[in-house]
Amino acid sequence: MSDTLEFEITRNERPVTAGERAAILADPGWGRHFTDHMVTIRYSAERGWHDAKLEPYGPIPMDPAAQVFHYAQELFEGLKAYRQPDGSIVTFRPYMNAARMNRSAKRMAMPEIPEQLFVDAIELLVRTDKDWVPDTEGHSLYLRPFMFATTRALGVNSPASEFLFMVIASPSGLYYPRGIKPVSVWLSQDYSRAAPGGTGEAKFGGNYAASFAGQAEAVQQGCDQVVWLDAVEHRWVEEVGSMNLMFVYGSGSKARLLTPALTGTLLAGVTRDSMLKLAPDLGLPTEEGKISVDEWQAGCESGEITEVFGCGTAAIISPVGWVKGRDRAWTIGDGEPGEISMRLRQELIGIQYGTRPDPYGWVHKLS
Ligand SMILES: *Cc1c(COP(=O)(O)O)cnc(C)c1O
């Protein structure tokens, strides 16, 4: 398989006008607006990856019997392009997203895509729609690569042989436009996000579909987000919403960070990995381990656990302030974002936006 392809380029004849774009970028919200172009690349068992195109953003013709509609064979990725102080544009660890998409693909019996082709597709879209990369502080261009089965067949005994890979882009504003406020979380006892041997480790759309009822229950209970526990004992803490969880023990020079280990039911976040690498360099030892709901509650009540936050590409970090379950509730810290959470956030944002040096080589300049 060749590592990349030539893209056929069709420019959008009716791009959004500069004025309309400026109005959108002034208040982009999240995932509501899309840029002028998109990338499509086809796969077939006979031809491998082929037919790479950059074309105007728009609807795609689909056969009603396409397997994705019936058996949900789909997966996605999420990363951002950031404007640097000198006006140039970077993405953050894109090869990690490419590698993760391929791990997801393996689990979902889908074809792997050459990492270079994945990154080239993203770069081509960002370069073409570069005027959509915001220069407002904290804003970025969210990139959404995804892949799904287009095979026209309802039979499930032979694996799908045709797929479409796409990339679309959406300008995104601050996740917390009114400043960072800790969220309240609901401990989901009745629903599970992922089970051993299941698909929790894959960035698979179906994991989200399966999580919406639990999220709705959280909201019904007056909480912002749902905390997922392990599916076997409903005891071990796994993730919050669609973010990985981090627990800060102690404070000041004695603080340390614990995050649930990747047991196969958790998604391996790029932000999680970046936090685990950044923290020790800020004097914060890290551990990947296990934490139960009881330990979480006891740790907060004794003061041993001082801060808790979710982390992911969209929000970077989202402090957790309150926890509620069927027969328990407790608070974390004083209801304000913790000092260590905010410091980790500042460091990571500084690297992404180019206001701090990047000793890790995470920032990827557009070629
Ligand atoms: C995408 C995702 C994350 C966060 O991953 P990042 O690479 O840090 O954005 C965490 N949990 C779930 C379930 C996810 O889908």
The ligand as a Tripos MOL2 file, in Angstrom:
@<TRIPOS>MOLECULE
LIG
   15    15     1     0     0
SMALL
NO_CHARGES

@<TRIPOS>ATOM
      1 C1        -12.3050   11.1960   22.4290 C.3       1 LIG1
      2 C2        -12.5610   10.6490   23.7780 C.ar      1 LIG1
      3 C3        -11.7690   11.0040   24.8960 C.ar      1 LIG1
      4 C4        -10.6880   12.0670   24.8590 C.3       1 LIG1
      5 O1         -9.6830   11.8310   23.9290 O.3       1 LIG1
      6 P1         -8.7470   13.0250   23.4390 P.3       1 LIG1
      7 O2         -7.8530   12.3700   22.4420 O.co2     1 LIG1
      8 O3         -8.0140   13.5170   24.6080 O.co2     1 LIG1
      9 O4         -9.6370   14.0450   22.8510 O.co2     1 LIG1
     10 C5        -12.0300   10.3870   26.1020 C.ar      1 LIG1
     11 N1        -13.0220    9.5000   26.2280 N.ar      1 LIG1
     12 C6        -13.8120    9.1470   25.2010 C.ar      1 LIG1
     13 C7        -14.8920    8.1520   25.4150 C.3       1 LIG1
     14 C8        -13.6110    9.7070   23.9390 C.ar      1 LIG1
     15 O5        -14.3970    9.3580   22.9170 O.3       1 LIG1
@<TRIPOS>BOND
     1     1     2 1
     2     2     3 ar
     3     2    14 ar
     4     3     4 1
     5     3    10 ar
     6     4     5 1
     7     5     6 1
     8     6     7 2
     9     6     8 1
    10     6     9 1
    11    10    11 ar
    12    11    12 ar
    13    12    13 1
    14    12    14 ar
    15    14    15 1
@<TRIPOS>SUBSTRUCTURE
     1 LIG1         1 GROUP 0 **** ****
